[in-house]
């Protein structure tokens, strides 16, 4: 008769986490343990809690399996987050993770170049964007590349040319909306 081995939720979570990690050199302290399961667009790995089915961040699970529960926010304290010391959001290696505040995490992201912060436009640039867009020769994506250095800035350009931001500045404003709507047929 074979004995069935039952795992508790903590062990099951540990198996789920580490079975999805891409093999790495454990002797190299700088080697990241990359989570190879489902990842969000920002690179953070996720897996489901075996008991509740709720999604969990893989790096938070890794930290909690080694160090215990993440401390709760106490009155007057800042929220605790798990920070990546290695700048790799897919890494789940416990030695690359530490606890800190959201402000510390954002400061890390800025110093490590992991932000999507776009440069601030001068008033002259905003006016130029509006006039260039009005010519019809430049798309919003083209202007985002030209003025912000990234196509990710297209929503910023859209707000500028529609007059939703920098309202105090002059320059042609494009109409918002979807153009003229066709009339409805009646019976």
N, C-alpha and C positions, 0 to 999 in steps of 0.2 A: 504494500500500500504506500503510495507516494504522499508526502506531506506538502500541502499548499502553503507557500510563503506569502503572507499578507504584508503589504507595506503600508505604513501609516502615511498620512497626507504629506508630512514633511519629507519623508524618504521618496515618495512618488514625485514630489516637486523637484527634488534634487536629481532624480533620474531623468525627468523631463528636461531640465535645464542642461545638464552636462551631456546628454545624448545628442543635443543639437549644437554643441560647440565644435568648431572646426579644429582638428588636431593641431597642437602647437608644442613648442619646446618648453617643457616645464622647468628645465634647468636654466633657461635664460629669463632673468627677472624682467627684462624689457619687452618680452614677447607678449602680445595681446592674445587673449582667449576670445576669439571672434564668434559671436552667436550666429549660427547658420540657419536658424529657424526664421519665422516671420519677423520682418523688420518694418518699422514705420518709415515714411519718406525721409525723416531726419536721421535715420540710421539706428534708432533705438530698437532693440529686440523685444518681442512680446511673446508670452506664452500664457496659457489658461491655467487657472488654479484648479487642481484636480477635484477638490471638494465642492467649490461653488461655481466653477466654469467662468468666473470673471477674468478679464485680461489683466495681466501683471507685466510690469517692466522687468526684463530679464536681469538687468544690472542691479535692480533693487532686490530681486530674489536672491541673487548671488551674495550680495552684502548681508542680507538677513540670515542666510544659511550659515554663514561663518560667524557673524557678530551678534546675531539676535535681532529682535524687533527694532525698527528705526524709531528713535525717540519721538514721542508725540510733542506737539507744540504746547508749551506751557504759557499761561497768561503773561504777556509782556515780552515773550521770546519770538524769534523769527522761526518760520517753518524750516524743518530739517529736510534736506534733499541729499541724494547720493550723487557725488561729483566724480567725474572721470579725470584722473590725474594724467592719463595718457592721451587725451584729446580725441579718443575714438569712441563714439557713442555705441558702437556694436560690441565693445569689449565688456566681458563679464568676469575678468580675472579679479578676484578679491583684493589682491595687492595693488591694483590700479584704481581702486575705488576708495572714497573717503566720504565722511559726513560733513556737511556744511550748510550754509544758508543759501537761499536763492540768489541773494546779492553776490555772494562769493562765487557761485556757479556762473553768473552772468559775467563777472569780472574775469573768470577763467576763460570763458568763451571769447571774450574780446581780446585778451592777451594772446590766446592761442590761434586767433584768426578763424574761429568757428561761427561767426555771426553773419547774419544777412543784413547788417546795418548798411543802409545806402548813404552815400555822401549827401550833405545838405546842399541844396541849390541856392545860388545867389539870386537876387531879384532880377538881374540882367539875364541870367540863364532862363528863368521862368518866362520872361517876356519873349526871349528868343525861341523857346520851345513852342509857345503859342503861335508865333508868326510862322515858324517853320512847318508846324502841323497844318496850319491854314492853307499853305501852298499846295498841299496834297501830294507833295513829292516824298514825304517821310511818314512812315507808319509810327504808331506809338512805340512799337518794339524797337524801331530804328533809333528813335529819339532817346529811348531808355539806354540803349547801348552807347550812344554818342555822349549823353550828358551824365549818366549814372554808372557807366562801365559795366552794366549787367542787364540782360533781358528781363531779369526778375523785377526790374523797376517799372515795367509797363503799367501796373495799376497806379503808381505814383504819377506817371505822365498822364494817364487818363484823367485823374482828378485835377491835374493842372489845366489841361486843355478844356475841360468841362466847367472850369471855374469853381470847383468844389473846394479847392485849396488855393492859397495865395489870392484870396478874393479881393484884396486891396490893390492888386497890381493890374495894370492895363494890358491890353493885348486882346486879340480876337478869341472869343469863347465859342466853342462848338456846341451845338444843341445836344442835349441829352435825350435819350429815348430811342425808339426804334423806327423813326421815320414816320411817314404818313401811313396810317392803318387803312386797309381796304374797308369799304362800306359793307355792312352786313346785308345779306339778301333777306328779303321778306317774302312771305308766301303770298 
